[in-house]
Structures are given as C-alpha cells and as structure tokens.
Amino acid sequence: MLIKGNQVITITEARELLGDESVGMTDEEVQKLIEDFDLIAQYTIKLVQIFK
C-alpha cells in the first residue's frame, strides 16, 4: 500500500473545521491530527477497494 505524504489541508483550514476544539492545540498537534486522519482515510479507501 502506497501512502501519500502530501499535505491535504492547511493548519489554518483544519483549525476552522475543528472550531473550539483547536483553541488549546499547538500547530504541531493540529498537524499530527491532520496526518493521522489522512492516513486513516487512505487506509480505509484501500480496504474498500480490496473488499468491493
């Protein structure tokens, strides 16, 4: 499975989507959240392709 490492959303955009949840988060924490969710999404897409 090839996992892409390109940025899918900016930290500013992520903070807008997260709203109040991002108030106490550092930029590094938001970036880690972006990376984690992107990895989960890519993995899930690959699983769906395998099982369909």
N, C-alpha and C positions, 0 to 999 in steps of 0.2 A: 504494500500500500504506500503510495507516494503522498506525503503530507506537505502541502504548500505552506511556505513561511511568509508569504507576502501579507502586508497589513491590509485588513479588510475594512477597518473603521478607525477613525482617528480617536484619540483620547477625548477630545472635546465632544465629538459626536456621541461617544459612549457615555460621557457624563450627562449629556442632555437626555439620553434614553433612560439612564439609571435614576435621574432626578435626585431626590433627597437621599437615596441610598449611597450616593457617591460623595456626599459632603465631607465625611471624615476620612476618605480614601486618598492615598497619595497617587501620583501619576503612575508610579511603578505598580501599585496594587491594581489600578484600573487596566494597565497594560497586561498584567498577568491574567486578569479576568477575561479580557478580550482573547488572548492566546488560548486559554483553557476552553472557552466556549467555541472558538473556531475549530480547535482540534476535535472536540466532541461532535460538532456538526459534520466535519469532514469524515470522521469515522462512521457516523450514523449513515451518511449518504452511501459510503462504500458497502456497509452491511445491507442496506436496502437493495442495492444493485446486485449483490450476491444472491439474496433470497427471493428476488422477484421472478 
